[in-house]
Amino acid sequence: MSPPPLRLIGLFIFSTSQATILFLDRFETNGKVATSSPAVGNPWEVHSGTGNEIESLSGKLSLTHGSGSREDLRGGFTPPITQGSLFASFDFSVAKQNTAFTGSNHTYFFHLMRQSNGSNFRAELVLNTPSGSGDFGISLKGDVNTPDLPWATDLSYDTNYQVVIKYNNENNNYTRLWINPTDENSAHIQLTDGFSDATLPNAVALRQADSSNDETIFIDNLVIATTFAEASSTSTVPEPSTSALLLTSGIIISLRRNPR
């Protein structure tokens, strides 16, 4: 039996190593985030606001809510499909304040969007007043016009949480939210917003605005992917699996031992 041609080996390596991560930024470079390039995806760009530029320091991006014009950023990516699901994940914490969140003016700080439509926001996340004895709560919004759907448990200052979001645009858009999940079957909330978008979002956005508490939010390990596993993983961009590498090595050895 003749060994497989080299071009087939190349195709095999490519198919086993091709990642479905669409956007990845660990904010490892200190300084202004606008125009910087993530590890995967298009460079960050300003899509609203001029003041209080968003910066990263010590491996975390910082968002600070407050009065006046404040910079909002978006980073583009290319979904491999037009209909289906996208998954977003990031770590976040909220800097300690003297008291728990109060007031009613709460604003979203994260969302997905279409770059060609400046107001078509989806999968928005909002920090708000706690329902119990915690420091603050977190809620999910389908877009700016839909009511908040709160996470059942309050959260605490100076504590790191992993957020995972699923956005699906088939048969009435819906968004799911997990906090510190172990897998896709972990506890989550789901919001159906009633829209039916023809295409998936192609940008992730971070927002600063005025709020009742003018909180500072730290964000790290931002990932957009096509599977829950890849979005929620804390590892870097996937490399070829061990089995793929072993099989490829075996093919190469076979070629050396069985020349034409």
N, C-alpha and C positions, 0 to 999 in steps of 0.2 A: 504493500500500500504506500503510495507516495505521500510525503509529508505535506501539510497544508501550505499554500503559498504565503509569502511574507505579508502580502497585502491583507489577507484574511486575519492574520495575527494582529495587524495594526487595527483593523476594524473591531476585533474582539477586545483589545485593550481599551479602545476608545469607548465602546459601548458599556464596558464594565466600570469605567472610571468617570463617565459623564455625570456631573452633579445636577441635581434639581434645585440647588440653592440659587436664588435669583438676586439676592442682595445680602451682604454681610459687612458689618462694621463693628469693630471692637474699640474704636476711638482711642487707639494707642498713641496717637500723635497729639501732643499738647498744642493748644492754640485755637484759632478760628476754624470752625467746621465748614462754613460756606466755601465752596469751590474745592474742598478736599475730596479725595477719592477713597471710597470704601474698598475693602478687599475684593468684593464682588459687587457689580452694579455700576450705575452711572454716578458721576460726581454730584455732590450736594449743591443745591442752588437755592437762592432766596426766592420765595414765591409770595411773600407778604412782609410788610414792616421794614423799618430801617434802624431802629434803636436797639440797644442791649443785645449785641451780637452773641449768638450761641457759640460756646467754646467747649473744648474738652480739656480735662486735666487729670493726670494720674489714671488714665484708662477709663474715664467716665465723662459722658456728655452732661452738661448742666443746663437745665431749663429753669428760668426764674420768672414767675408771674409777677405782674405789677402794672402800674399805670403808665400811660404814654405808649408811643409806638414801639413795638417789640418785634424782633426778627422771627420769622417762621421759615423753616427749611423743608425741602423735599428732595428725595433721591429717587431716580428713575430705575426701572428694570423692565425686562421683556418677558411677560408671561408666555409659556409655551402653548397655551390654549386660550380660547376666548370665553368658553363656558366651563365652569367647574369650580374648584376650590383653590384658595391660597391660604397659607399659614404664615402667621407672623409671630415672632417671639422676641422678648428682650427682658433683661433684668432691670429692676428699678428700685429706688428707695426715695423717701421724702425726708428732707432735713428736719431735725427736731425744732419744734416751736414751743412757746411757753404754755399754750393750751391746745386742746383738741380743735379740729376744724369747726368753724361756726359760720353763720350767714347763709345766704341763698345764691350768691353770685359765684357759681362754680363753672369752670370752663374746661373743655376737652384739651388734652395735650398731645394726643397721638391720633392719627387716622391714616387710612388709605385713600387714594384718589386717582383720577385720570388726569394726566398732565395736560391734556387738551381742554379740560373743563375745570376751571378754577374753583367751582363750588360743588362739584359732584363728590362729596366726601362720604366715606363709608367706614364702618368698624371704628367708631370714635370711642376713646376712653376718657372718662371724667373722674376726677377726684372730688369728693364731697363730704358732707358732715357724716359722722358715724351714727349708726343706728343704736349702738349700745355704749359700752365703756371704752371703746378703742379710740385711737387718735384721729382716724379718718376712714372714709369708705371709698370704694371704687365702683363705678357704674359703666355699663355698656350702652352705647347709642348706635343705632343703625345709620343715621345721618343727623344733620342739625335740626330737623323737624320732628324727629321721633322722641318719645319720652325715654328717660333713663331707665335701665333695668339694673338694679343694684346687686352686687355680690353679697351673699348672705352674711359674711363674716367681716367685722371691722379689721383694719390693719394698723400697724404701729410705726411710729417715726424711727428713723435710723435702722431700719430692718430691710434686708434685701429680699425681694420677691421676684419670681419668674412669672411673667405673663405669657400665655400662648393664646393666640386668636385664630379662629378659622372663619374665613369669609367665603360664602358660596353664592353664586349669582344664577343658579338654576331654579326655576319654579318658585318664584318669590325669594328675593335675597334673604339670607339669614346669616347671623354672626354668632359664633360661640366664643366663650371666654373661660379659660382655665387659669387658676392661680396655683403655682407650685405643683403641677401635675406630675404623676409618675408615668402615666401613659394616657392614651386617648380616651380610655374608659373612666378616667378620673372624674370627680365631680366638676360640673361646669354649668353655666347658664347659657341660654340661647334666646336670641332676639330675632324675630321675623319682621322685616320692615316694610314688606308689601311691594317693593320695587322689583323690577325684572330687567336688570342691566344686560345689554347685549354683549358687553365685553368686560373683562375683569379689570380691576385697577392696575395701573402700571407705575405707581409711585407710592412711596411711604413718606409721611409728613410728620414733623414735630412742631408744636405750636406753643407760643408764649402769649399771654394776654392778662388783662386785669382780672383779679378774683378777690373774693372776700378775705382770703388768707395769704395771698401773695407768696405762695409756697415755692420752694426750690426742689426740683425733681432731678435725680441723677439716673442716667440711663447707660446701659452697657450691653454688649453682646446682642446687637440688633440683627435679626435674621428674617428674611422672607424666603419661603420655600414652597414646594408643591406637596410636601408630606409633613405630617405631624412629627415624625421621628427626626427628620432633618432640621426642622424649625426649632424643636425643643432640645436638641443636642447641644452640649456645651463645647463640643470638639470643633476643630477648624474645618475648612472645606473638605468634604470627603475625598479620600484617596481610593485607589482600587482596593477592593476587598482582599483579605489574605488569601481566600480560595482562588480568586482571580489571578493574583500574582503567582501562586503555586502552580496553577494550571498553565499559565503563560510560560513559566520557567520550564515546566515539563515539555511543552511543545518545542521550546528552543533547544533543550537537550536532545530531544528526539531528532530534530533537524541536524544537529551536529553529528549524531551517531549514525544517521541514515541519509547521507548526502545523495543527491541524484546521480 
